[in-house]
């Protein structure tokens, strides 16, 4: 949060969270990196999948459960494949869903959960990962959605 954690050759896809606004896009350089650092926001890079409605081809081959954080007409959503897919096939599905911009989220079948507005709990991924002999990984990433206060 507001602090650069790594340097080096970066992937072109980005997600910036500044003042509770999420921006997803594709660019070598974006002023959102400096703005997120200055304002104590968040910024990370990952493989781009969709750029302005167009599929982006990527080098990684092979198939895996895929996840992406997406922007579709200003609505931010996370999409997960039900089966193992290549980057190309997963990106094509996102284009077919009329996603404007999307970047890959690592994790494959990592366990997660969500609570919908009606209070129902939804689990996804492999819950057994948490019960393994190693326990939780050293570095754990979370995407946390919170309902905005309307008061």
C-alpha positions as CSV (number, residue, x, y, z in Angstrom):
1,X,0.0,0.0,0.0
2,X,1.7,3.2,-1.2
3,X,5.1,1.6,-1.2
4,X,7.0,0.0,-4.1
5,X,7.8,-3.6,-3.3
6,X,9.7,-4.7,-6.5
7,X,11.4,-3.5,-9.7
8,X,12.3,-5.1,-12.9
9,X,10.8,-6.0,-16.2
10,X,7.1,-5.8,-15.7
11,X,4.1,-7.3,-17.5
12,X,2.1,-4.7,-19.4
13,X,-1.3,-5.3,-17.7
14,X,-2.0,-3.3,-14.6
15,X,-4.5,-2.8,-11.8
16,X,-4.5,0.4,-9.8
17,X,-6.7,1.1,-6.8
18,X,-6.7,4.8,-5.8
19,X,-9.2,6.4,-3.6
20,X,-11.4,3.3,-3.8
21,X,-11.5,3.5,-7.6
22,X,-10.2,0.4,-9.5
23,X,-8.6,0.9,-12.9
24,X,-7.6,-2.0,-15.1
25,X,-5.6,-1.5,-18.3
26,X,-2.6,-2.3,-20.5
27,X,0.4,0.1,-20.8
28,X,4.2,0.1,-20.6
29,X,4.0,3.2,-18.4
30,X,1.0,4.7,-16.7
31,X,0.8,7.7,-14.3
32,X,-1.4,5.6,-12.1
33,X,1.7,3.9,-10.7
34,X,3.1,7.2,-9.3
35,X,-0.4,8.3,-8.3
36,X,-1.1,5.1,-6.3
37,X,2.3,5.4,-4.6
38,X,1.7,9.1,-3.7
39,X,-1.8,8.6,-2.5
40,X,-1.2,5.3,-0.5
41,X,-3.1,3.3,-3.1
42,X,-2.4,-0.1,-4.6
43,X,-0.8,-1.1,-7.9
44,X,0.2,-4.4,-9.4
45,X,1.1,-5.7,-12.9
46,X,0.2,-9.0,-14.5
47,X,-0.4,-10.6,-17.9
48,X,-2.9,-8.6,-19.9
49,X,-5.8,-10.7,-21.4
50,X,-8.1,-8.1,-23.0
51,X,-7.2,-4.5,-24.0
52,X,-10.0,-2.2,-25.1
53,X,-12.2,-5.2,-26.0
54,X,-9.4,-7.0,-28.0
55,X,-7.7,-10.3,-27.1
56,X,-4.1,-10.0,-26.1
57,X,-1.9,-13.0,-26.9
58,X,0.6,-14.1,-24.2
59,X,3.7,-16.4,-24.2
60,X,2.7,-18.9,-21.5
61,X,1.4,-22.1,-22.9
62,X,-0.3,-25.0,-21.3
63,X,-3.6,-25.1,-19.5
64,X,-4.7,-24.3,-16.0
65,X,-7.7,-22.9,-14.1
66,X,-7.6,-19.2,-15.0
67,X,-8.8,-16.1,-13.2
68,X,-9.0,-12.5,-14.3
69,X,-10.0,-9.2,-12.8
70,X,-12.0,-7.4,-15.5
71,X,-13.6,-4.1,-16.3
72,X,-16.9,-4.3,-18.3
73,X,-18.4,-0.9,-18.9
74,X,-17.2,0.3,-15.5
75,X,-18.3,-2.8,-13.6
76,X,-15.3,-4.5,-11.9
77,X,-15.6,-8.3,-11.7
78,X,-13.6,-11.5,-11.3
79,X,-14.0,-14.3,-13.8
80,X,-12.8,-17.9,-13.1
81,X,-12.8,-20.7,-15.6
82,X,-14.6,-23.9,-14.7
83,X,-12.0,-26.1,-16.5
84,X,-8.4,-25.8,-17.4
85,X,-7.9,-23.4,-20.3
86,X,-5.0,-21.9,-22.2
87,X,-4.4,-18.1,-21.9
88,X,-5.7,-17.6,-25.4
89,X,-8.9,-19.5,-25.0
90,X,-9.6,-17.9,-21.6
91,X,-9.0,-14.4,-23.1
92,X,-11.3,-15.2,-26.0
93,X,-14.1,-16.1,-23.5
94,X,-13.6,-12.7,-21.8
95,X,-13.8,-11.0,-25.2
96,X,-17.0,-13.0,-25.9
97,X,-18.4,-11.7,-22.5
98,X,-17.8,-8.2,-23.8
99,X,-15.1,-7.4,-21.2
100,X,-13.3,-4.1,-22.0
101,X,-10.1,-4.7,-20.1
102,X,-8.8,-7.7,-18.1
103,X,-5.6,-8.9,-16.5
104,X,-4.7,-12.3,-15.2
105,X,-4.9,-13.2,-11.5
106,X,-2.5,-15.9,-10.3
107,X,-3.7,-18.7,-8.1
108,X,-5.1,-21.4,-10.4
109,X,-7.2,-23.5,-8.1
110,X,-6.3,-21.6,-4.9
111,X,-9.1,-21.6,-2.4
112,X,-11.3,-18.5,-2.0
113,X,-14.8,-17.5,-0.9
114,X,-17.3,-14.7,-1.3
115,X,-20.4,-13.5,0.5
116,X,-23.2,-12.2,-1.7
117,X,-25.5,-9.4,-0.8
118,X,-28.1,-11.8,0.5
119,X,-25.5,-13.3,2.9
120,X,-25.0,-16.5,1.0
121,X,-21.4,-17.9,1.2
122,X,-19.8,-19.1,-2.1
123,X,-16.6,-21.1,-2.1
124,X,-14.3,-21.7,-5.1
125,X,-11.0,-23.4,-5.7
126,X,-9.5,-26.3,-3.8
127,X,-10.2,-26.1,0.0
128,X,-7.7,-28.9,0.6
129,X,-4.9,-26.5,-0.1
130,X,-5.5,-25.0,3.3
131,X,-5.2,-28.5,4.9
132,X,-2.0,-29.5,3.3
133,X,1.1,-30.3,5.3
134,X,2.6,-26.9,4.6
135,X,-0.4,-24.9,5.6
136,X,-0.9,-21.4,4.2
137,X,1.8,-20.2,1.7
138,X,4.4,-17.7,2.9
139,X,2.9,-15.0,0.6
140,X,-0.9,-15.0,0.4
141,X,-2.8,-12.6,-1.9
142,X,-6.3,-11.5,-1.4
143,X,-8.8,-9.5,-3.3
144,X,-11.2,-8.0,-0.8
145,X,-14.5,-6.5,-1.9
146,X,-16.4,-4.5,0.7
147,X,-19.8,-2.9,0.4
148,X,-19.7,0.9,0.4
149,X,-21.4,2.7,3.2
150,X,-24.5,4.4,1.8
151,X,-24.9,6.8,4.8
